């Protein structure tokens, strides 16, 4: 019942009982609030959001000899990190309640205002290093919202782990009703894990590693606690996507400059589809039958694909603001609703310059706006963007420590989580578009060095049911 490393035929450890780990400190209940932004408009397309991307992470600066992010600690960096050994035995000595509520520090960013309070809850047993991606099980498809009264949240991390938490009653149950979340599984791999995704039925997890491997992790006990290898790339797998309309196919994007479709019904072998791209892939989003791919360099840094003919892109585009070409995208998200009659779609791109480019299907309706800026107006990277499946609002997370929700129709910020002490590496909506998970840390993907004593956090909050 312990945690064994997967990879090389190893098993993984499903916890025999929910694991509660903490420093022994009692629950803290300082209020972390969403601020409904009164007058938090885009400011002539000048102040605003960021788009969603599942597992959309850029390649970090790597130590060529060790394959490690620059500044990463030499000891316990990858594989089973220091905290995992203690989990095998169950609840660590001195463990008690594990939640801490609320934001950390900081006032709302420019344009924000006071609003209804929304607490955020820290989940137990976070990874030892930065979280690379988050995925709610309910977002994998309809009917997966709650199973046995519990939602599941998965996180991949730079310490080589994939973790799964049970959230009784979903995000609302944890944040609103005070239900205790628990760590259910830890899977440990020999390389940093760059992305995670649920299969369409929610019965298993897919993980992508910096070593190029794609693994399938079954959560049920009958699987025997082992992973199966789906496929492999010659460089890190930075994004994985499964669409419920084609449940047997996982789309994988890699730093090796390829976008491949892997058949989950087959053993590891040759990819079912392969598109060779002109540069390293930074980020991807998929909504069948479309995919948008962000590239590290080139005259056009976004490629649009029809996955029914996946070997060549339909078109290539560059991101612009007021006629100026923006840098390559850091993250991408496709809008959940197609244009009636045409099948065309909108998407958003978050950039290194603290902006979001809203790429409407009608070119004349496209715009970009500033959304994550410092007090002196300095830009902070937009690390994650996600559309709500409920109302189409855009969730953005930035290196300025803010998580925001934006109305693209009204062109204003509608919700904001209090500023965190560290950059927000990623954020995700649940399947209902109400629950929000986000992760903070030193931002290894952005090239930051690990600060001694700095530990990532995975936090959970929920929008009000009546929020716009």
N, C-alpha and C positions, 0 to 999 in steps of 0.2 A: 504493500500500500504506500510505498514511498515514491519519490520522484526520481526516475531514472532518465538519463539522457536518451533522446531519440537520435537517429542518424547511425549509420553503420549497423543497422539491424537492431539497434537498442530499443527498448520499450519506453513508454512514457508513464508517468505516475498520475493516476487519478486519485485525488485525495479521498480517503475512506470516509471522511466526514468533513463538513465545511470547516475550513481553516480560519481561525481568527488570530491575527497577529497584530501586535501593537506594542508601543513603548511602555505600556502600563499606565499611561495617562488616561484620565476619565474623558468622557465626551466633552468636547468644547462646543459651544453653541453660539458663537458670534455669528451675526447674520450676514450672509453674503447675498447681495441683492442684484437682481436685474434692475437696471434703470430704464424705465420707459422713456425714450428720448423725446422730450418736449422740444420741438424745434431742431431735432438732430438730423436735418436735411442733408442732401448730398452737396449742397453749396455750389450750385451751377455745375453739377457733376464733379464737384471738387471735394466732397466729403462723403465717404461711404464704404460699402461692403467688400466681401470676399467670397469666392465660390467653393463648392465642396469637392473633395476628391477622396475616394477610398484608397488608402495606401499610397497616396501620391507623395513620394519623398525623393528629393534630389540625391544624387551621389555625393557623399561627403568627401572631404580631403582624406585620403587614406595613406597610411604609412606603407610604402611599397613593400618593405621587407616583411612586416608583420601582418599586413592587411587590416590594420587597426585605425580607427579615426585618430587624427592628430590630437594629442592631449588626453587620450584615453589612458586610464591607469593600466600599468602592466599586469598587476595582480588581480585575478578574478574578473577580468574584463568580459571574456566570452565563455561559452560553455555554461556549466552550472555555476551561477554567481554565488558570492559568499553567503547570501541569505537562504539559499535553497536547501542546503543540507539540513538545517534545523527544521524545515517544514516536513521532512519525511516522517518525523516522529509525531506529527500532529501539532497541537497548540504549543507554541514556545513557552518556556517558563516565564511567569510574570505577565502573560498576555491578559488583556481585558478588553473592554469595548474599544472599537477601532475607528470610530467616526470623528472627523473634525468638520465643523460646519463653517460655511461662509467663505468670503473672499479673503484676500490677504491684505493688500495695501493699495492705496491709490484712489484718486478721484476718477470720475468718468472722463473719457477723452473729449476733445473739443466737440461741441455740438450736443453733448449729452445733457440729460436733466434727471431730476429725481423721479422715482417711479415705484411701483409695487415691489415689495421685497421678495426675492427668490433665493433661498439658501442653496448652497452647493455642499456636497458631502464627499469627503475623501474616502476612497475605497481602501480596504486593507491590503497589506502586502504588495505594495507597488514594486515595479522592477528596480534593479540597482542602477540602470542607466536609462537614457532617454527612450520614451515610447515613440515608435515609428508610425503606428496606425491603430485605429480603434474600429470595432465593428459590432453593432448590436445584432443579435440573432433575429430579432423581429424585422429588421430591415432586409432580410434575405428573401422574404416573400409573404404573401397573405396567409393568415392562419397561424403565424408563428409568434404572435404578440406575447402570449403568456402560455407556458406549458407547466402544468402542475403548480400554477400560481406564481411562476417565477420567470423573469426575463434573464437572458444571458448576455454578457458583454465580454468580448475578447480584445486583447491588446498584444501586439508584437513589440519587441523592444531590442535595443542595441546590446543588451547583455546576453542575447542569445535565447531568450525565453519567449514563449507565448503563454499568456495567462487568461483564465476564464473565471469571471465572477458571476455568482447567482444574485439576482436582484429581486427579492420578494415583492410581488405586486408591480414590478417594473420600476421605472424612474420615479413615478408618482408615489409608489409605495414606500420607496426609500427616503425620498426627499420630503414628501408631504405627510406620510403616516409614521415615519420613524422606524420602518422595518430595517433589520440589520442585513446588509449585504455580506456575502462570504466568498472567499476564494475557493473555487471548486477544483481547478486543475492548474498545474504548471507543467509545461513541456519545455525541455531544455535541449538546445541544439549547439553544435560546435562553432557556429558563426553567428554574427548579428542577424536578427530577423527584421526585414525591411517592410513587410506587409502581411496582412492577414485578411481572410475573407471567409464567410460561411458558404457551404454548399446550398443549393436552392431549397433543399428540404430541411436545412438547419440541423442535420444529423451529424455533421462533421465540419472540421475547420481545414482551411488550406493556408499554408504559410510559405512565404518566399524569403530565401536567405541571401546574404551577401556572397555566399559561395556559389550562387546560381541554382541551387536546388529548390524544387517545389514539392512539399510534402502534404499528404492528406492525413489528418489526425481524427480518428473516430472517437467520439466521446462515450459511446456505450460500452459497458463492461464486457459484452460478448466479443468485442473486437480484440480482446486479449492485450490491450494496452500497447499496441504497436502502430507505427505509422507506415504508410506505403508511399513510395516515391512516384509522383505523377510525371515529372519530367525534370530537365535541367538545362540551364543556359551556361554560356561560357563566362558570364559575369553576373553581378547581383541582380536579383529579381525585385524590381522596385514597385510593382503594382500587380494585383490579382483581382479579377472580376468574374463573377458568375451571374448570369441573368436567368431568372426563373423561366423565361420563354425557351431557352435552350439549356436545360439544366445539366446536361452531360458535358458541356464545354466550359473550360476555364480559360479566359484570356489572360496572358501573362506578358508584361512589358519588362524589358531588361536593359541594363547599362551596356549590354553588348550590341545595342542598336537593332533589336528585333521586337516584333509584336507577334506572339505565337498563340495559337489555339491548341489546347491539350485536351484530349478526350479522357474524361474521368473513368470511363468504362474499360479503358485499356491499361495494361501495365506500362511502366516507363519505357519510352522508346522514341520514335520519331513524332514530332508535332503534327497534328492534323492539318494546321494551316500555318504559314509563316510569311510575314512581311518583313523584308530587310529595309531598314530605314537609314537615311543619310547621316544620322548622328546619334549620339547617346540619348536615350529616353529619360526624361525627367519625371513625367507624370502622365496619367491616363485616366479617362473616365469612360464607362461603357453603359449604354442603355440600348439594348437590342432593338434594331440591327445596326446602331450607330456606335462609333468610337471616336473620341478625340484624343490626340497624342501630342504631348509637348516635348519638343526637342531642345537640346542644350545650345545649339548654335545653328546659323544658317540665315538665308534671306527671309525664309518663312519658317516660323518656329512652331506652328500648330498644323497638324495634318488631320483631316477628317476622313474617316473610313466608313464604308458600308460593309459590314462583316459578312454579308452574303457573298461578297466578292472581295475577300480580305487581302489579296496580295498587292494591290495598288490603291493608294488613297484617291478619294473622289476629288479632293482639292487641298491646296495648302494656303495658309493664311498667316498674316503677321498681326500682332496686337498693336493698336494705335490709340493715341489720345490727342485730340486736337491736331491731327496730322502728324504727330511725332510717333515714331515707332518705339514701342516699349521693349524692355528686355524679355528674354524667354520666360514662359510661365513657370511658376513654382507649383501650382496646383490647378486642376480643372474640374468642372462639374457640368453635366448635361441637365437641362431643365426636365422635370418629370412629365411634362405635357407637350405633345407634338402639335404643330399648327394644323388645324382642321382642313382636310381636303388636299393638303400638299405633302404631308409627312415630314415637312421641314422642322427643324428644332433649334432652340437657343442654347447657348452654353455660356459659362462664365470662366474667366481665368484670373487667378490671383498671382501677383507679380512680386518680384524682389523689391520693387519701388514703393510698396505700401498701397498699391492700387488694385482695383478689380476692373477688368475689362468685360463689359456685358456684350456678348457677341450675338445680337439678334439675327434671326433668319433673314430679315429685311435689312440690308446693309445701311440704309439711311436712318435706321432706328438704333444703331449701335452707339454706345457711349462708354466712358471709363470714369471712375471716380476714386478719390483718395479715401482710404478707410482706416489704415493703421499708421498713425503718425505720432511722433514724440511731441513733447511740450514745446520744442523749438521748431516744430514742423519737419523734423528729420524723418525720413521714411523708415518703416520697419517691415520686414518681410511678411507677406500674407502666406501663412503656412498651410492653411486648409480652407476649403470652401465646400458647402453642402446645401443642396436645396431641400426644403421641407416637403415631404410627400403630401402634407395636409393642405398647405396654403401657398406653396411656392416661395416662401421667404427664404432668404439666403443666410446661412450660418457661416461666419468667418472667424478664424483664429489667427493671431498675429504674434510676432516676436516682441511687440510692445507689452505683452502680458494681458491683452484684452480678448474676450470672446464676445462677438456682437451678432445680432440678428437684424437683417435689413429687409425693408419692403422695396423691391425693385420697381413696382408700379408707382408707389408714392414717392420713391426716391428719397427715402429717409431711414435712419436707424430707428428701430422700434424697441429693441431690448439690448441691454448690455450687462455683462457680468463684471463685478468689481475687478480691478486690475490685480493680476497675480504678481508674485515676487520674481518669477522667472518667465521666459518666453513660453507661449502656448504652442506646442509642437503640432497638435492635431486636435480635431473635434469632429463629432459625428452626431447625427440625429438617429433616434430609434425609428421603428417602422411606422409609428403613428405621427411622427413629426412633433412630438411633445417632449420626450426625454432627450437630454443632451449630455453627452460625455465629452470631456476634454482632458488633455494631459499636459502638464507643465514640466519643464526641465531645462538643462543647459543648452539644448538645441545642437546636438552633435551633427545632425544632418546639415546644419548651416555652418559648420566648421568651428563651433565653439569648443573651448577646452573645458574639461571636467573640473569643477570647483570642488575642493576638499570639503566633505560634509554635505554637499548638495545631493539631494535625493529627489527623483521625479515624483510627481503625484498624478494619480488618475482621479478625477472628480466627476461628480454626477449632479445634474440639476434638472429641472423640469419647467417648461413654460406653463403658464396658466391655461386651463382648458378653453377659456374664452379669449385668449390672446389672438390678435389679428395675424 
